[in-house]
């Protein structure tokens, strides 16, 4: 059985269903920087704005690791051209 939960992953409180080390699988579809979207190349982004994407990705991934049972899997789909770690 699969249950899906949608919420702000940076604000997860470890209570109720969201206990540390309690998930077998996590799908993390984090935000990308949008750098690969050609129309956005016409919009200027500041370096600070671009770095904010990688910082958010790192926070989301860290929370997911805390929720994951030892030896289980995170499936992550984050596309960006900037180094996150």
C-alpha positions as CSV (number, residue, x, y, z in Angstrom):
1,X,0.0,0.0,0.0
2,X,1.3,3.5,-0.9
3,X,0.3,6.6,1.0
4,X,1.3,10.0,-0.4
5,X,1.8,13.1,1.6
6,X,2.3,16.6,0.3
7,X,3.6,19.4,2.5
8,X,6.5,21.7,2.9
9,X,9.4,19.4,3.5
10,X,11.5,22.0,5.2
11,X,8.8,22.4,7.9
12,X,8.2,18.8,8.8
13,X,7.8,18.2,12.5
14,X,8.8,14.7,13.7
15,X,5.4,13.8,15.1
16,X,2.4,11.6,14.1
17,X,3.2,9.8,10.8
18,X,6.4,11.7,10.4
19,X,8.7,9.9,12.9
20,X,12.4,9.8,12.3
21,X,13.6,6.6,10.6
22,X,10.0,5.5,9.8
23,X,9.8,5.5,6.0
24,X,10.8,2.7,3.6
25,X,10.8,4.9,0.5
26,X,10.7,8.6,-0.1
27,X,10.2,10.4,-3.4
28,X,11.7,13.8,-3.2
29,X,10.7,16.1,-6.1
30,X,12.6,19.2,-5.1
31,X,12.6,22.5,-6.9
32,X,15.1,23.1,-9.6
33,X,16.8,26.3,-10.5
34,X,15.0,26.7,-13.8
35,X,18.4,27.1,-15.6
36,X,17.4,24.4,-18.1
37,X,14.3,26.2,-19.2
38,X,15.2,28.3,-22.2
39,X,12.5,31.0,-21.8
40,X,13.9,31.7,-18.3
41,X,17.3,32.5,-19.8
42,X,15.8,35.7,-20.9
43,X,15.0,36.6,-17.2
44,X,17.9,37.7,-15.1
45,X,18.5,35.9,-11.8
46,X,20.8,37.1,-9.1
47,X,23.6,34.8,-7.9
48,X,21.9,34.9,-4.5
49,X,18.6,33.7,-6.0
50,X,20.3,30.9,-7.8
51,X,22.2,29.7,-4.7
52,X,18.9,29.7,-2.8
53,X,17.7,26.8,-4.9
54,X,20.7,24.6,-3.9
55,X,20.2,25.6,-0.2
56,X,16.6,24.6,-0.3
57,X,17.4,21.3,-2.1
58,X,20.0,20.5,0.7
59,X,17.4,21.2,3.4
60,X,14.8,19.0,1.8
61,X,17.3,16.2,1.2
62,X,18.5,16.4,4.9
63,X,14.9,16.1,6.2
64,X,14.2,13.2,3.9
65,X,17.3,11.3,5.2
66,X,16.1,11.8,8.8
67,X,12.7,10.3,7.9
68,X,14.2,7.3,6.1
69,X,14.7,3.9,7.7
70,X,18.3,2.7,7.6
71,X,19.1,0.9,4.4
72,X,16.1,2.2,2.5
73,X,15.8,4.4,-0.5
74,X,15.3,8.0,-1.4
75,X,14.3,8.7,-5.0
76,X,15.3,12.2,-5.8
77,X,14.4,14.2,-8.9
78,X,16.3,17.5,-8.6
79,X,17.6,19.2,-11.7
80,X,20.0,22.0,-11.4
81,X,23.4,23.0,-12.8
82,X,24.7,24.4,-9.5
83,X,26.5,22.4,-6.9
84,X,24.3,21.8,-3.8
85,X,26.8,20.4,-1.3
